[in-house]
Structure formats: C-alpha cells, structure tokens
Amino acid sequence: MRPLATWLVVGSLAVLGLFAVRDAFRGQETAASSPRPERLEKRLHAPPGGATAPPIANHVALREQLESLGVDGVLYVTNADCRRFLLELPSLVWTTPQGLPGPDCTRGTQPVVDQRFGVSAVQVAADAIEARGQGWRLRFQGNDPAFTPSGTLTFLRAGRLFEWTVHCQPGARPTTFEGWRMIKRCPHPVAGAPEQLREVVWLSDSQFAAVAGPERAASLVVVGNGVTTRIFNAVGARLGALSASPRGRYVAARVDENLVVFDLQRRGALAGGSGARAIAWSPDERFWAVAVEDSIAVFSARQPGQSAVTLPLSAFGLEWR
C-alpha cells in the first residue's frame, strides 16, 4: 500500500460544501474508520503490534530526510496493544524500546487531562461526564468535556457551552475540585458561545473551534470574543472528531470517512484524505504526522499535499512533543 495515497490538497476556500469534498476524494482507496465509538471499537481491536519497538527500514536515509527538513521533537507512537513508544526525531532512535503503558485504547472514549491542576474528565454515559482527581470524583450532566489551556473544564449541555468557573455568581453553590490542590468552581454558560454546539476544541483561552448545527447540516466554526466565523459547511455529511494544533492555527476533523485539515488563518480546507487513523502536529506547527495502515507520513505545512517523509511504522495513536 502506498503511504497515505489518498492525501491531497483540497484548496483554501472560505466555505466548502460537502460535494466539493466528495469530488476531491472520489475514486480513492478504502475510507478510514468513522469517529463514532461503535466503529472505533472495531478498529482498536486489531491484532497485537508486539511488545518491543519495531526496527525502521531504510533508517539512515529517512533520518537524513528529516534532518534536511528541520524536523525535531519526540513522536509518541501507540500500537494496537496500547503500548506507547517514544521515537526521537530526527535521529529515529527509540528511547523506550520496551514501550510504556499507553492510554486504554480499547475504549472508544478517552479522558481529557489537565496537567496544571491534576484533574481529568471522561464521558461515562451518553449524557454524563465524570471529573476525577486524587481520590475524588464528580459526575454531572453533559457531554464533550474539554480543558482550556489555562485549565478550566468546559462541557456541552443541550447544545450550550458551559464552564466550571472560579467566578461563581451570587447565591451559587460551588463544588470543590480536588486535584493537586482544592479549588471551588461553579458551572456557568460561556458568554458569547453560539447554541446548537455538538463538539468543541479550545485554540486559546478566548477562542475555540466547534461543530455547530444539526448532524448532517453542521458547520465548523471558530468563536472568539463573541464573534462566530464559519469555516466549513458539511452539507449532508457527518462532521466531528475535532483536534487542534498546539498554537491553534490548524484543526483536523472527520468529514464522513475522510480526515481533513483546516487552516484557520486562511479560513479553509488545506488538505485531506482517507485511511488516516491518527494525526499529531509538531510543537511549532511546521509539520504534522498522519498514521495510516502501515506507515506514518510526515507532512510540511509549506507543502501539505504531499508527504515529506514516510516512516514504515504502524500506529493507532500519535502525539508529538
């Protein structure tokens, strides 16, 4: 299989319709797994990937290609056994040859974690979230938990965005969050957020990207300082599984069976394709890596339509630090 053969430039348009995306991907290879949990479970129960880090064929040539591009950092590669391996870039040296315990990838829903205050949150039922700390748990109504960069837990309830704020209104009954330290918080609607939200990912403390609208007529929007900007219309398609780059310039989303990267500065789709299992950005946002069936393709933001370097590695999860 050619590595990420279906990845291509979609084009920088302010608003794209579904049929433009479908035309772009027509005639390509088998589509990627859907972000819906019932489909993810099938994907995650793949044959075991082994307990040791695999050898990398053509190691010297690949290392030289990465060095010439200026790629650096550490790639966290999770295999089908939920084992996590750390790969140094550009040297392509495994720093954890035996692997480390990774996230519980047998579950369709993964917890979100805030390292600042030692609190995590996970969707435990269709409309219930559980926040967790050191020996402390709190269950409340809502969905799609997320943390802002400064550590505020947000969630959706009936399409509205709420936050667990420390600025409680007069007469409110605060709840004590117990992580690295104890902090009293109250749930409150986020000012300026639109309604009919389905999913949220934070770009900064004052800006977020979201899926808004009905399931097959949803839009990708960016909200900041009370202003909503529409980036993409998914007419007749499912839109979701948002993830954001470290500095908030790029957002990846599933459009039906395709993974599409959006450039929020240019307000349009940048590149996309089928067959992707996971995506991760370099900390400086100059590159991103996409895991497909039997390889990890590294792309440059300067040339998003073609892979810069293709690593012969199989992965089910990626992080780049």
TAJO-V264273 format. One record per residue. PSI is psi in radians with two decimals (999 if undefined). OMEGA is omega in degrees with one decimal (NA if undefined). D_FIRST is the distance of its C-alpha to the first C-alpha in Angstrom with 2 decimals. Layout:
<<PSI | OMEGA | D_FIRST> <PSI | OMEGA | D_FIRST>>
//
This chain:
<<2.30 | 175.5 | 0.00> <2.38 | -177.3 | 3.76> <2.09 | 176.6 | 6.21> <0.90 | -174.9 | 8.36> <-0.36 | -176.0 | 7.96> <0.14 | -179.7 | 10.87> <2.28 | -176.0 | 13.18> <2.89 | 176.9 | 16.22> <2.29 | 177.2 | 19.96> <-0.67 | 180.0 | 22.05> <2.56 | -177.6 | 25.38> <1.66 | 178.4 | 28.39> <2.58 | -179.1 | 30.63> <-0.76 | 179.7 | 33.36> <2.21 | 179.0 | 32.59> <2.47 | 174.1 | 29.62> <2.87 | -179.1 | 29.80> <-0.71 | -173.2 | 27.18> <-0.51 | 174.7 | 26.88> <-0.70 | 178.4 | 25.93> <-0.76 | 179.4 | 23.00> <-0.72 | 178.3 | 22.04> <-0.68 | -178.5 | 22.32> <-0.57 | -175.8 | 20.09> <-0.02 | -175.6 | 17.20> <2.38 | 176.5 | 18.05> <0.23 | -178.5 | 15.59> <-3.01 | -175.4 | 12.48> <-3.09 | -178.5 | 9.75> <2.40 | -174.8 | 11.10> <2.84 | 179.0 | 13.55> <2.91 | 176.8 | 14.19> <2.56 | 178.3 | 17.00> <2.65 | 177.7 | 20.46> <-0.11 | -179.1 | 22.77> <2.43 | -173.1 | 25.40> <-0.70 | -176.0 | 26.35> <-0.48 | 177.5 | 26.10> <-0.62 | 178.7 | 22.42> <-0.63 | -177.1 | 21.74> <-0.70 | 177.3 | 23.44> <-0.70 | -178.1 | 20.98> <-0.62 | -173.9 | 18.08> <-0.24 | 177.4 | 20.15> <0.74 | 178.3 | 21.11> <2.90 | 178.5 | 17.80> <2.57 | -177.7 | 18.27> <2.56 | -177.5 | 19.98> <0.08 | 178.8 | 18.23> <2.74 | -174.2 | 21.12> <-0.13 | -179.9 | 24.32> <2.73 | -179.6 | 23.75> <2.34 | -177.7 | 21.64> <2.67 | 174.4 | 18.68> <2.67 | -179.0 | 18.88> <1.95 | 179.7 | 16.94> <2.60 | 178.3 | 15.73> <0.66 | -172.1 | 17.09> <-0.81 | -174.0 | 19.41> <-0.81 | -178.6 | 22.10> <-0.71 | 179.5 | 20.20> <-0.70 | 177.7 | 18.42> <-0.74 | 179.6 | 21.87> <-0.66 | 177.7 | 23.46> <-0.76 | 178.8 | 21.12> <-0.73 | 179.3 | 21.92> <-0.71 | -177.8 | 25.57> <-0.49 | 179.1 | 25.82> <-0.28 | -176.8 | 24.69> <0.40 | 178.5 | 27.11> <2.34 | 176.1 | 24.73> <3.13 | -179.0 | 26.66> <-2.85 | 179.0 | 27.37> <2.23 | 178.3 | 25.98> <2.13 | 177.8 | 22.71> <1.95 | -174.0 | 23.32> <2.08 | 178.1 | 20.25> <2.23 | -178.2 | 20.80> <-3.05 | -175.9 | 18.94> <-0.25 | 176.4 | 19.10> <0.12 | -176.0 | 22.56> <0.48 | 173.6 | 23.91> <2.41 | -176.1 | 24.42> <2.27 | -179.4 | 24.35> <2.42 | -178.7 | 23.69> <2.12 | -177.1 | 25.02> <2.03 | 179.4 | 23.18> <2.41 | 177.0 | 25.45> <2.40 | 7.2 | 24.33> <0.06 | -171.8 | 24.33> <-0.37 | -176.9 | 25.30> <0.72 | 177.0 | 22.30> <2.26 | 176.2 | 24.91> <2.08 | 178.8 | 24.77> <-0.22 | 176.1 | 28.22> <1.33 | -174.7 | 27.94> <-0.54 | -179.7 | 26.39> <-0.13 | 178.7 | 27.52> <2.86 | 177.7 | 26.48> <2.74 | 175.2 | 28.79> <2.15 | 179.9 | 29.35> <-2.95 | 176.3 | 27.23> <2.70 | 179.9 | 27.83> <1.51 | -173.8 | 28.23> <0.07 | 172.6 | 24.77> <-0.18 | 178.6 | 25.87> <2.52 | 178.9 | 27.80> <-0.47 | -177.4 | 26.63> <2.20 | -179.0 | 29.17> <2.55 | 177.8 | 29.46> <2.65 | 169.9 | 32.79> <2.52 | -171.2 | 33.49> <2.41 | 172.0 | 35.52> <1.98 | -177.3 | 38.17> <-0.34 | -176.3 | 38.79> <-0.71 | -174.5 | 42.01> <0.04 | 176.1 | 44.00> <0.66 | 179.8 | 42.14> <2.47 | 174.3 | 41.45> <2.90 | 178.8 | 38.37> <2.50 | -178.1 | 37.89> <2.55 | 175.6 | 35.76> <2.02 | -176.8 | 35.66> <-0.21 | 176.1 | 37.28> <3.05 | -176.3 | 37.96> <-0.57 | -178.1 | 37.31> <0.67 | -179.7 | 40.17> <2.37 | 178.7 | 40.98> <2.53 | 174.5 | 40.05> <2.08 | 173.1 | 41.15> <2.48 | -174.1 | 41.93> <2.53 | 175.5 | 42.27> <-2.68 | 179.8 | 44.02> <1.71 | -179.3 | 45.85> <0.34 | -176.2 | 47.34> <2.44 | 177.9 | 47.43> <2.55 | 177.6 | 45.74> <2.15 | 177.1 | 46.34> <2.35 | -180.0 | 45.05> <2.87 | -177.8 | 45.49> <2.34 | 177.8 | 44.47> <3.14 | 176.1 | 41.51> <2.93 | 179.2 | 37.76> <1.09 | 177.3 | 35.04> <2.54 | 178.2 | 36.66> <2.70 | 177.0 | 35.94> <2.41 | 170.0 | 37.74> <2.85 | 178.5 | 38.93> <-0.48 | -179.8 | 38.56> <0.02 | 172.8 | 42.19> <0.26 | 176.9 | 41.70> <2.23 | 178.8 | 43.04> <2.23 | 176.9 | 41.48> <2.84 | 179.6 | 40.86> <2.91 | 177.4 | 40.00> <2.52 | 174.7 | 40.17> <2.02 | -177.8 | 42.86> <0.67 | 176.5 | 43.24> <-0.01 | 179.4 | 41.17> <2.57 | -179.0 | 43.30> <2.23 | 178.5 | 42.34> <2.78 | 174.3 | 44.53> <2.61 | 172.6 | 44.89> <1.57 | -172.5 | 46.69> <2.68 | 174.4 | 49.06> <-0.19 | -179.4 | 51.77> <1.36 | -176.3 | 53.96> <2.48 | 177.5 | 55.41> <2.68 | 177.1 | 57.64> <2.31 | 179.6 | 61.32> <-0.14 | 179.4 | 61.83> <2.61 | 178.5 | 58.19> <1.81 | -176.4 | 57.63> <2.71 | 175.1 | 55.14> <2.32 | -178.6 | 52.73> <2.06 | 174.1 | 52.36> <2.25 | -176.0 | 48.80> <1.73 | 175.2 | 48.79> <-2.15 | 174.1 | 46.17> <-0.49 | 173.7 | 47.09> <2.95 | -175.4 | 50.22> <2.21 | -178.4 | 51.86> <2.28 | 178.1 | 51.60> <2.28 | -177.6 | 53.18> <2.75 | 177.4 | 51.09> <2.47 | 175.3 | 51.53> <2.38 | -178.0 | 49.08> <2.49 | 178.0 | 49.67> <2.49 | 178.0 | 47.96> <2.14 | -177.7 | 46.21> <2.38 | 176.0 | 48.31> <-0.04 | -179.7 | 46.79> <2.37 | 177.0 | 43.70> <2.96 | 177.2 | 43.06> <3.14 | -178.1 | 43.07> <0.67 | 176.7 | 40.46> <2.49 | -179.1 | 37.95> <-0.43 | -177.0 | 35.00> <2.56 | -176.2 | 33.19> <2.46 | 169.8 | 34.11> <2.31 | -174.4 | 32.64> <2.35 | 177.2 | 35.12> <-0.58 | 175.1 | 34.75> <-3.11 | 179.9 | 38.18> <-0.31 | -177.4 | 41.39> <0.10 | -176.1 | 42.47> <2.42 | 177.1 | 39.30> <2.73 | 171.6 | 36.56> <2.60 | -175.2 | 33.76> <2.71 | 167.6 | 33.87> <2.13 | -175.7 | 32.74> <2.44 | 176.1 | 35.96> <3.11 | 179.9 | 37.08> <2.83 | -170.7 | 36.41> <-0.82 | -177.4 | 33.07> <0.35 | 173.3 | 31.87> <0.67 | -175.0 | 33.91> <2.83 | 178.2 | 33.19> <2.61 | 168.0 | 33.03> <2.11 | -178.1 | 31.68> <2.76 | 172.4 | 34.87> <2.28 | -176.9 | 36.11> <2.22 | 177.6 | 39.58> <2.26 | 179.6 | 41.84> <0.66 | 176.7 | 45.62> <0.01 | -179.1 | 46.04> <2.25 | 179.8 | 44.14> <2.19 | 179.1 | 41.14> <2.18 | 179.6 | 38.66> <2.27 | -177.8 | 36.18> <-0.64 | -170.5 | 32.73> <2.42 | 174.1 | 30.73> <2.13 | 178.1 | 31.65> <1.36 | -176.8 | 29.23> <2.01 | 178.3 | 31.16> <0.11 | -178.2 | 30.16> <2.78 | 172.1 | 27.21> <2.41 | -179.3 | 27.01> <2.27 | 179.7 | 27.03> <-2.80 | -178.5 | 26.94> <0.92 | -177.6 | 25.36> <2.52 | 168.8 | 26.79> <2.56 | -174.3 | 26.30> <2.63 | 175.5 | 28.08> <2.84 | -172.4 | 27.75> <-0.64 | -177.6 | 30.49> <0.06 | 172.0 | 32.88> <0.22 | 179.0 | 32.29> <-0.63 | -174.8 | 31.02> <2.57 | 173.5 | 27.61> <2.35 | 173.9 | 26.78> <2.52 | -179.9 | 23.48> <2.68 | 171.7 | 23.72> <2.22 | 171.7 | 21.94> <1.75 | -167.1 | 22.79> <-2.05 | -175.3 | 22.15> <0.13 | -174.9 | 18.44> <2.50 | 173.4 | 17.61> <2.16 | -176.6 | 18.21> <2.38 | 176.5 | 20.53> <2.28 | -180.0 | 22.29> <2.37 | 173.9 | 25.92> <1.91 | -174.4 | 28.21> <-0.40 | 176.9 | 31.57> <-0.64 | 178.6 | 33.60> <-0.08 | 175.9 | 32.51> <0.93 | 177.8 | 32.49> <3.00 | 177.7 | 29.29> <2.35 | -176.8 | 25.54> <-0.84 | -179.1 | 23.81> <2.86 | 179.3 | 20.07> <2.99 | 178.7 | 17.76> <3.06 | -179.1 | 14.64> <2.93 | 177.0 | 13.05> <-0.02 | -175.3 | 10.86> <2.34 | 175.3 | 13.13> <-0.64 | -176.3 | 14.92> <2.78 | 178.5 | 17.43> <2.56 | 176.6 | 18.86> <2.53 | 179.5 | 21.48> <2.61 | 171.0 | 23.66> <2.66 | -177.6 | 25.40> <-0.51 | 179.9 | 29.15> <0.03 | 177.2 | 30.10> <0.22 | 179.4 | 27.56> <-0.33 | -177.7 | 26.41> <2.78 | 166.1 | 22.79> <2.69 | -179.5 | 20.53> <2.41 | -179.8 | 17.52> <2.21 | 177.6 | 14.94> <2.21 | 173.2 | 13.14> <-2.84 | -170.0 | 9.95> <-0.84 | -173.5 | 8.43> <0.37 | -179.5 | 7.81> <2.87 | 172.4 | 9.26> <2.05 | -179.0 | 12.38> <2.27 | 178.1 | 12.75> <2.20 | -177.6 | 16.40> <2.61 | 174.2 | 17.99> <2.40 | 178.4 | 21.49> <-0.37 | 178.7 | 23.93> <-0.54 | 179.1 | 25.14> <1.25 | -172.4 | 21.90> <-0.27 | -175.7 | 20.13> <-0.12 | 179.9 | 18.01> <2.52 | -179.1 | 15.74> <2.39 | 178.5 | 14.49> <-0.77 | 180.0 | 17.07> <2.41 | 178.7 | 15.47> <2.08 | -179.2 | 12.16> <2.27 | -178.4 | 13.02> <1.19 | -177.6 | 10.97> <2.47 | 175.9 | 12.64> <2.31 | -178.3 | 12.34> <2.63 | 176.1 | 15.10> <-0.13 | 176.2 | 16.92> <2.56 | -178.7 | 19.55> <2.49 | 166.2 | 20.26> <2.66 | -179.0 | 23.56> <2.11 | -178.9 | 24.59> <999 | NA | 28.18>>
//
